[in-house]
Amino acid sequence: MSSDYLLKFLGKDSVLPVGWEARFNTGGVPTANASDYPVKDEIVSTLDRMHKQVVEAVKATGLETRNEPHPDENRRTYFPTRGDLIIFLMTAHAMDHLGQASAWRRAMRLGSATGT
């Protein structure tokens, strides 16, 4: 969702597969039914494709645009410029969720995500 948000923030069209926004958006209610979700390979390939599109969109965004004030006045406290949000979504936000996945793996006794 954050990659899609960032693409739209950079003026690009949404590239989420149909139904993903409703299933994965903030505030969504998870289900125990695995068939309600795409398979892992589809999720990983979509994430990889979207990350590549984000990188290309950021590369195409000029310094002037990145230095513009964040368009949402309420979010400027945390992200004063467009560039601040870009950096956050491409680094800290992903890191936070990867940490959650790592903690979940350990809780499920799957071991460390890094193999250590």
N, C-alpha and C positions, 0 to 999 in steps of 0.2 A: 504494500500500500504506500509506503513512503517513497519508493522509486516512482510510482505513478504520480503521487503528489508532486514530487520534485520535477518530473517532466512537465506537468501542467504549469507549475510555478515558473518554469523556464519558457513557457509559451508553446509547448508541444502538445499534441493530442494524446489522450489516454490510450494506452496499448494493453490494458488489462484484458484478459480473456473474459468473455461474457459470464456474468454471475459472480465474478470474484469480488467485486466491490461490496455487494450485499453480504457475501459470506465472510469476508475478512476485515471489513471496516471496523474502526474503533466503535465499541459498544455492541458489537455482534455477540450473539449467544452461541457458544460452541455446542455441538451435539456429540453424542457417543457413537453415532452412526458413521462409520468410515466412508460409506458411499456418498455422504454429503460433501466430501472433499476430493480434490484432484489427487492423483497418485503422486508419490514422492518425485518420480522422474519428471513429471510435468511441472511440479512446483519448482524444482531445482533448475530446469531448463528455462522456465519463464523468468525466474529471478536472475539467472545469468544473462539472458537476452536484455532484460530491462536495465541491469547494471551497465551493460555495454552502451545502451542508448543514453543513459544518464551521463556517462563519461563523455560521449560525443556531444551531447547537448551542453554540458558545462564547458567543454573545450571551445564550443562555438559562441559562448557567452562572453562578451567583452568585459574588460575591467570596469568600464563606466557602468554597465548594468549591475555587475557584482557589487559596486560601491553605492548603488541607489539605496535609499532607506527602504526597509521592509514595508511592503504595501499595506499590511495589516497593523494599524497603529497599536493595537493591544499586544501584539507579539514583539514589538520593537524593544521592549524591556529585555527580552532574552536574545533576540536576534536583530540588532540595530540595522543591519544591512541585508540585502538579498544574499550576499556572499557568506554572511554569518550563518544563515539557515542552510545554505548549500553545504558548507563545511560540516555543520552539525549532522545533517542527514546522511552525509557520505561517510562519516566516521563514528562519532559517539553514539548515535541512534542505533546503528547496526551493531556496534560493540555491545550495547546494553542487551539487545535481543539475543545475540550469540551467547552472552553470559547466562541469560535465562535458559537457553537450550542446554548449555553445559550443566547447569545445576539440575535441570530435569533429568538429563542422562544419568547423573550420579544418583539421584533419588530413585530412579528406576533400576539401579544396579547395572547400568550398561557400561560403566567405567568412564574414564576421562575421554573427552572428545579429541585430545591430542595424543592419547595412547600412553600418557605418563602416569 
